[in-house]
Amino acid sequence: MASKIAPNGVSALASNGFADRESEPVIATVAALADASAAIDPAMIDAAARAWSANTKRAFLSDLGLWGDWCRANRVRASDADGKLVAKWVRALGGLETECRLRTPIRKRAPATIARYLVHVGMAYRMAGLTDPTAAPLVKLELKAMRRARGTRQRQAKGIRYKGDIADLDGPPTGVCLAHLLKACRRDWLGLRDAALLRVAYDTACRRSELVAIEIDHIEAGEGGAGVLFIPSSKTDAEREGAYAYLSLATMQAIRAWKKATDIRSGPLLRRVEVHFDGSVSRVGNRPLHPNSITLIYRRMVRAAHARGLLGEMSEQRLERWVSDISSHSIRVGVAQDNFAAGEGLPAIMQAYRWRDPATVMRYGARLAAQSGASARLAKRLSST
């Protein structure tokens, strides 16, 4: 959605008072959507551009880009789109309609993702002073119909628990678990970095954006060799109040080993380790890891553990299923499951790991609850009589 030219030959940005803000993509995108005569609200757009986080901006621009592709494929100007076109988009995204050919075939999206698209598209139209086509009753009914047809359960990352999928936390580790991934860590700089990453991720349940933002100065030593991590901001802390997370003795030791081996004294804690073609370590960079690399590291560690025979009898097919189900959220999911298995209550888990939505935490522990909840305990009690 590049900036368009109004009938009077003036760009939409200039005609709406944004000539000096062309470098701000949110402003440029909304201004390009607006008609020359639209009652655009410069203050609202400017405030949104300053208030939104980088992730929110990226999602907003990405979603508007997809909507723009859909409008062009249907040969409709975005400013002229109506509820029928949006409803058709919902059906296509849900895999219920595929007759419109795009340059890139449309990929089926989850209901929650489609709902997010509609929120951002509708917001853009309102900011541009246009009638919001996503608010049409037909769109709401199509979204509801798609949810009934597809279901609303979200795909969840595979949880990586400390000792795996076990009922007795004192038992030995089994399968894909943090303990086995730590054993699979190499003895060079790459392995030291991986061990520090795995342990910090488990202790703190940090999201990927929080992990890569950790600075040396954010870590403080505590009593008995344990430590505390200060998290300046997060996805659910837009106002940057900050939060603290516990770091165990083993995690602090892993951090010290990584820092000592690479002589890191300040700046990012978790950095890229470059390797040669033969796999040997080349150098340690100065910049933090990219957020997208967290998933790749977890998947590489699972493969490494499998190659060393730490995962037991696991076929290549099952390994590939495991790897495809892993994401940067896997350890965060595993932490929640381990806490439920340890008998911790929901409020304590949410406070310790900075969750705001109880439904999310309960979803992470749903499968575990089925195995060890009230019905499971009653069945075991009755079977023993």
N, C-alpha and C positions, 0 to 999 in steps of 0.2 A: 504494500500500500504506500507507494511513493507519493510525495506531495503533488497534488494536481493543480492545474491552472484554472482559475475562475473565469467566467465569461468575459470579464473586463480585462483579462490579460494579467491579473495580479495573482501571485501564488496564494494558495489557501493559507499558508503560514503567515504571509504578510497581511492578507486581508483580515485575519483574525487576531492580529496583534502579537504574533509570535516570530517576527522576522529575526529577532536576536536570539531565538532559542532553537534554531534548526538542528543543533547538535543533540538535543534531547529527544531520543526516539519515541517516548510515550507521547510527547506533545506533537511531534511530526506525524505520528500514526493517526492520532485522533483528528488533527487538523486536515489530513488528507481525506479522511472519511467524511468530513462535514461539507455541506453545501455552502456556497458563497453567501447565501441568505440565512443560514442556520443561526439560531440563537445560542451560539457557542459560549461557554462560560470559561474565559481564560483563567480566572482565579482558581476554579475547581481543578482544571487540568494541571495547572502549575503546582497546586498543593499535592495532588496525587503523585506527580513526578518526584516531588521531594519527600513525600511520606512513605512511599512504598519501598520495600527492601529490594535488593538486586534480584533475588529469586522471583519475587512477585512481578517485577518488571519483565523479566525474561519470559515468564509464563504468559503474561498479558500479551506481549508482542508475538510470541509463538502462536498463541491461540488466534489472534487477529490475522496472522499470516495464513493459517489454515482456512479461516473463514474467507479471506480474500481469494485464495485459490479456488474455493468452492463457487464463489460468485462468478469468477472469470470462466470457470468450466461450464457454468450454466448461462454465460453471456448476459449477466445481470450486473449493473452497477451496484456496488455495495450500498450506496446511499439510497437506492431504490428497492432494496430487498424487502420482502414481506414475510409474514408468518409462514406461508406455504413453503417458501424456499428454505427457511430454517427447519421446518418439520421434515422436509425431504433430507436435509443434512443430518438430522438426528437419526433417521432411518438408515441412512448410508453408514454413519459412524457405528451404529449398532449392528451392522451386518445384515440389515433387513431390506436394503435396496442398493443395487450396484449398477444400475443402467447408465449412470453418468460417468463418462470416461475422463479421467484426470491424467495429467502428465505422469504423475506417480500414483499408482493404484492406492485407493484409500484403505487404510488399515483399521480393522475393527478395534474400537476403544471400549474400555470398561464404562459402566453407567456413571460412576463417580467422576470419571474424566470428562465425559460428555457434559455432565452438569456443570463442571468448572468452565468448559468452553462457553457455555451459554451465559454464565455469569459475566465473564470477561467481555464477550461480544455485546451483551446488553448494556454493560457499563460504558463501553466505548460509544455506543449510539447515544446514550443519555448525555454523556460528556460533550458530544459533538452537537447537541441540540436537535437530534433527530428522533423520530418515533422509534421506539425499541421494538424490533420485530420478534425478539425472543419472548416478549410478554404476551404474545397472542395465545388465546385459549387452546388453539390447535397444537401449538408447540408443547404446552404443558401436558396435554393428553397424549401426544406422541412419546414424550419422555416417560410418562407413567406406563404406557403400553410397552415400551422397550424394556423398562425395568421388570415388568411382569414376564416378558418373554425371555429375558436374559438372566434374571435374578440380580440381586444387589450385593451379593457377597463379594468383597474385594479380594483380589489375589494377594496372598500374604507371603512375604519372604520366608524361606526356611530358617527356623531358629537354630543358632549355634549355641548350645548350652555348654556349661563348663565340663561336665562329664558325659554329655550325650543324653539320649532319651532313656533315663533310668528313673525308677521310683524311689530307690534308696540313695540319698545323696552321699552316704558314706561308702557306697559300693565302688568298684573299679570303673574307670571310664570305658565307654564303648562307642564304636562308630565315629561319625563325624562330630567332633567336639573340640572345645578350646584346648583341653589338655593334650590331645593328639596333634593339633596344629602347632602348639608350642614345641612339642618334641620334634616336629618336622622342620623347625627353623634351622637355617644354616648357621655355621660358626663364624661367618665373616660379617662385614658391615651390613649387608643386606639382611642377614638373619637377625642381627641385633636390632635393626630398625623394625623388622616385622614383629619380633617378640615384644618390643616396647609398644607398638601399635595395638597388637592383640590384647595385651594386658590393660592398657589405658582404656581401650574400647569397652572391655568387659566391666572394669571397675566403675566406669562413669556412665555407661550406656549413651555415650555421646553420638549425635548424628554425624554424618560425614563432614558437613560444613563446620561443625564444632571441632572435630578431630584435627582437620588441616589448619585450623586457626590457632591451635595451641602454641603459645610462645614459651620459651624457657622461663621467663619471668612470671608466668602464670602458675608455676608449680612451687609450692612451699613445703618444706619438711615439717613433719609433725612429731608427736611423741611416739616413742617405740620404733622409730624407723619408717612409720607410715607417712603419708603426705596428704596434701589438699590441692586440688586443682581449681583455679578460678576460671569460670567461663564467662567472658565479658558480655556476650550476646548470643542469641540463638533464634531459631525459627519462631518460637513462642515468646520471645523476649524482645520485641521490636523496639521497646523504649530503653533497652540496654541497662536494665537494673543489675544484671549480672547474677551469677549463682555459683555455688561451691559444690564440688564432688570429692568423694573420698578416693584416695589412692592407697592400695595395700602395700605392705612391706615388699612383697615380691615384685610389684609394679615399680616401686621406687628403685629397687635394685636393677631392674631391667632398663629403666631410664638412665641411671647412672652409668651402666655398662655401655650403652649406646653413646652417651655424651663423651665418656672418657675415650673410647676407641676412635671417635671421629673428631675429638677436640672441639665440640660444639659448646659454646659458652653463652651465646645469646641468639635471638631470632627464633625462627620456626623450629619446633621440636621434631616434627615428622617431615623428612625431606626425601626428595627423589635420590635413589642410589642408582647410578648408571653402571651398566655391565657391558663387557665385551661380547663378541659373537660366541665365544666359547663358554659364556656364563660367568666368567670371573669378574670381580668388581673392578670398575674403572675409577670412579670418583663419587663423592657425595656433593650434591648441589647445595646452593644457598637458599633456594626458593622452597616454599612449602609444597607438599603433595597436592595434586589436583583432586578435587572432591570425587571425580569419576574414577580415580585410580583405586579407591578403597575397595570397591566391589571386585576389581580385577586382582587385587592382592589377596583377598579372602579366597577367591576361586583358585588362584595359583597355589595357595597354601593347602587347600583340600587335595589338589592333584599331587602335591609333594608328599602329603601324608599317605595317600593311597599308594604312591610309588614306593614308599618305605615299608609298606605292609602294616601300617598302623590302624587301618580302618577295618581290619578283619576280612572276611570273605565278601568282597563287594565286586560285582560284575562291572564291566566297562559301561554297560547300558545304565545300570543304577547310578554309577558315578556321574555320568553325564546328566542324568535327571537331577541329582543333587547339585551339581555345579550350576545348572541353568536356573535353579530355584533360589540360589544364594544372591543376596544383594548387600549393599552397605548397611542395611537395617538388620541383617541376620543376627549379629551379636546382641543388638538392642532387644530383639525379640527373645533371644535365648536368656538374657538377663531377667526379663519379666517372667519367663517360664520357670527359671530356677528359684526366683523369689516366691512364686506361688507354691512350688514344690516344697520350699522350706517353711511354709506356713505363714508367710508375711501377709499382712492385710493390705487391701487396696490403697487406703490413704497413705500408709507408710511407703509403699512402692512408688506412688505418684510423687510424693515429696522428695524421696531420695534421688529419683532419676528425672525429675522435672517434667513429668507428664501433666498436661492440662485436661485431657479428655479421658474420663474413666472408661468410655466405650472402647477406645483403642487398646488400653491395657487389658481389658477383659477379653477382647478378641484375640490378643496374643496368647492368653492363657486358656482359651476355650477348649482346645484339644486335650490339654493337660487336665483340665477340670473334669472332663468326661471320664478320664482314667482314674482319677483320685478324688472325685467329688462325693456328694452325699449318696447318690445312687450306687456308686462303686463300693463305698464303705458299708452300706446296708447289705448289698449282695454278698460281700465277703463275710459279714457277720452271720447272715442267715445260712450260708453254705457251711459254716463251721459248726452248726448245731445239729 
